[in-house]
């Protein structure tokens, strides 16, 4: 699959996380890490369990508080203390578990907690289905199971619902946690096509993954963390998979060593 070029450096980043530090009980889970994200770009976050990638990104989503550092959104300092604050900056998170209600259909899940009401104050099921059909036509035209409970959907279709929910509510910055975990080849391709569509619409995506192949297929740049510290950020086209494995395992950037 062809990955579109990373954005030109003279473009303003959507997200800047500068010198972020997070500690739990005196142990630094994230230690002075700086990363950024541009419109229409996917940045893959790689590292072993405990490397700090999920903790770092949970600072952006409002789940954790940084002990030090600064977040800028569109160049302006952002105050993110909880997930509601993050949503106010158009940041949405799609966790590996997807947080979908299995017994509800796609429209009910898309508007869960933000339901549309009729003038009389009743649930407007017809309008919610119409809006769901509209957003799905844009993101995944092959999606047809609007009446089925999401537990009856495939993994890729469930991802479509979760992504549609984020995009419908004006996400500009999307955090995706292991989006292709446990998916087959066709389902993984479906998610890849959704990500390409979101990139084309100018969204910026942080992609958390343990799968180096996923990252090379989907990301423009890769950021590697080890033991809470930043090993490096490189354009995917400038490094090999062996380079990135060395960054993950040894905590060294062989590309820089060669320079």
LINMO-V751884 format. One record per backbone hydrogen bond with DSSP energy under -1.0 kcal/mol. CO is the residue of the C=O (numbers start at 0). NH is the residue of the N-H. Records with the same first field share a line. If there is no record, write none. Layout:
# LINMO-V751884
CO->NH ; NH
This chain:
# LINMO-V751884
7->10
13->73
14->36
15->71
16->34
17->69
19->32
20->66 ; 67
21->28 ; 29
23->26
26->23
29->21
32->19
34->16
36->13 ; 14
37->40
40->204
41->219 ; 220
42->206
43->222
44->208
45->224
47->50
50->227
51->55
52->56
53->57
56->60
57->62 ; 63
67->20
69->17
70->77
71->15
72->75
75->72
81->85
82->86
83->87
85->88 ; 90
86->89
89->171 ; 172
91->174
93->176
94->97
100->103
101->150
103->149
104->108
105->109
106->110
108->111
110->113
115->123
117->120
121->117
122->124
123->127
124->128
125->129
126->130
127->131
128->132
129->133
130->134
131->135
132->136
133->137
134->138
135->139
139->142
143->145
148->151
149->152
153->157
154->158
155->159
156->160
157->161
158->162
159->163
160->164
161->165
162->166
163->167
164->168
165->170
166->169
171->203
172->91
173->205
174->93
175->207
177->180
179->182
183->187
184->188
185->189
186->190
187->191
188->192
189->193
190->194
191->195
192->196
193->197
194->198
195->199
196->200
197->202
198->201
203->173
204->42
205->175
206->44
207->177
210->214
211->215
212->216
213->217
214->218
219->235
220->43
221->233
222->45
223->230 ; 231
225->228
227->30
228->225
231->223
233->221
234->237
235->238
239->243
240->244
241->245
242->246
243->247
244->248
245->249
252->256
253->257
